[in-house]
């Protein structure tokens, strides 16, 4: 049986792999989890001994198939719990991350099934993060890019935001930058601010580049043939 800490490491490695591709450096894992590099190196060794990660000296680590399965299960628990807490217990989206972190290791598979059923088998959590399916198929995140990588004039739809910083989530909520919102990049300042026009009311909001990096966006849906006016 794996410890909660081991599962946290596997989830972190999976998340970093999705963000930047494998292999993942121990320094990146340390920064993500708030641990020291020697602590991470020690834990990675234990995960390697259990066949959950492959490690290449001086390059980093990558989840094995078994390690990815564990990470996906923990992520499914986490994101279902976030959705349940917001929809049924009136938590705000800035409050649910820490609660889900505490609970994700300790729910049964039966509880997981009942939560998913109560929510109508959701595909995403409150932050737009895809919820792994019951058979733990990896979610498809293709077609998304970071807001910080977009250019002036780009019209986009917010797909996902990071759930890790409550203050940042409160800031985005007040700014109206939430999953499903249409935005348009109107300015990129050389000192690191990205300004966007939010929704249809023309209100502009400036976001620090560090925040824009954590926002995943996609192009707006193409209009259907019924919506296109004849020439």
N, C-alpha and C positions, 0 to 999 in steps of 0.2 A: 504493500500500500504506500502511495506517495504522500508526503507531507504537504500541508497547505503551501509552504514556502516553495517546494519543488514545482507545484502546479502554477504558482505565481510566476516563476521563472519561465516555464514553458509558454505561458500565455504572453509574457513580455517578449520572448524571442519570436513567437508567431506574429505579434503585432508589428515588431520592427522589421521582420522579413516582408510583411505586406507593404510597409511604408517605403522601404529602401532596397529590398531584395536581399537574398542571402549571399555570402555568409554575414552574420551579425557580429560585430566586434564586442569584446568584453567591456570596453570602455562605454559603448553605446548602451549596453545592458545595465551597467553600473549607473549611468546618468538617468536612464528611464526609471529604474527602481529605487534610486537614491541610496545605493550601496557603494562600498569601496571596491576598487578593482580586485584586490586580493580576495575579498569575500566572494565576488562573482566567479573568479577563477576556481576557487575551491568548490563552489556549488556546481559549476559547469563540469568539473571532473566527476562529481557524483552522478550527474545526469548522463554523462558519457558512459560510465560504468554500467548503468541500467539500460543502455541502448536507446536512450531517448534523444540524444543529440550526437552529431558527428562534429568533431573538432579538428581543425587544421591549424597547425602552429603558425602564428603571425598573421593569420587571415581572419579567423573567427569561427563561429559555430553555426550549424544548420540543423533544424529538427529532422529526426528520422520520421518514417511513416508512423511509427508508434507514438513518438513525441507529439507529432502534429494532431493525432487523434485525441490525445489527452488535452492539448491546448484548445481544440475546437469544442470539446465537451465543456470545459470550464467557461469558455466564451459564451456558449449557448446558455448555460446557467446564468451567467452574469447579465447578459442582455435581456433575457426573459424576465429576470428579477427587476431590472431597471424599468422595463415596460409595465410590469405589474404594479410596482410601487407608484409610478406616476398615474396610471389609469384607475387604480382601485383604492389606493391609500393616500391620494392627494399630495404626494411628494412633488416638489418642483424638479425640473430636469437637472438643476445644479446640486441637488441633495442626494441623488440616488447612487452615485458611483461608489462612495465609501460603504454604504449599506450593502450594495450588491457584492462588493469585495469581501465583506465579512461573511455573507451568507452562501456565496457561490460554491464553496467547498463542502457544504454540509447538507445539501438537499438531496433527497432520494430521486431515483428515476421516475417513480410514480408521481411524486410531487411536481417534478418537471413537466410530465405529461399533462397534469391537471392545470398547471399554470398556463401552458401553451394553449390548451383547449379553452380555458376561461378567457383568454385574450383573442381567440379566433385564429390561432396559428399565425402570429405576426411574422413578417419578413424582415422588419427593421425595428430597432429600439428607439427611444425618444430622441436620440442624437443622430439618427439616420444610419447608424452602424448596422450592417446586415447580420441577422441572427442565423447562425449555422443551422441547417435542417436537422431533423430528428435522426437521420442516418449519418450525420456529421460530414456531409459533403461540404468542402470548402466553399464559402460564398464567392460570388463573382464580383470583383470590384473594378473590372475593366471599364474604360471610358471615363474615369474620373481623373481630375488633376487638382493640384493645390491652387487656391486662389492666388497665391503669391507668384505663380508661374504664368498668370494670364496678363493680357495687355489691355491698354486703354481702348474702350469701345466694345470690348467683349461683353456679350449679354449671356448670362449664365443662370443656372438653377443650383441653389445650395443643396448638396446631397448629404453631406456628413459633417459633423463638428466633433472635436475632441471632447470626451467626457471627464478629463482628468483634473481640470482646474475649475472649481466652483465659481470663483470670482470672474473668470473669463466667460463662463456660461451665462452668468447674470448680465454681464456687459453685452454679450451677443443678443440675449433675450430683449434687453431694453432697446437695442439697436434694430431689432426686427430681423436679424440675420439668423434664420432658423431653417431646418430642412424643409424643402419645398418652396422656399421664397425665391423669386426671380430678382436678380441683381444685375447691374451694369457697371463695369469699371469705368470711372470717369477721370481718375488721375492716379498717377504713381509718383510719389515724391522721392527725390534722391536720398532723403534721410530715412526712408523706410516706412512711409505711411501709404496705405492703399485706400483710396476713396471710392466708394460705390454708391450708386443710386439704388435705393431699396424699394422693391415692390412697384406699385403703380402711382404712389402719391408724390413721387419726385424728391423725396427726402434723401439727403446725402449723409453718409456716415463714413468717417475715417477710421481705418483699422490699422493697428501696428502690424508691421510685416511679420512679427513673430506669431501674431494671431492669424494672419492671412495664410501662413504656412500650414496651420492646423485645420483649415476649412477646405473640404473637398467639394468640388463643383463639377457639373456636367453641362453640356450644351442643352438649350431648351428643346423640348420635343418638337419635331417637325409637324406642321399642321396636316391634318388628314385631308384626303382629296375632297371631302364634303365642305371643308373649311376654306379651301382655296377658291378665290373668286375667278370666274372665267375671264380670259383675256379679252 
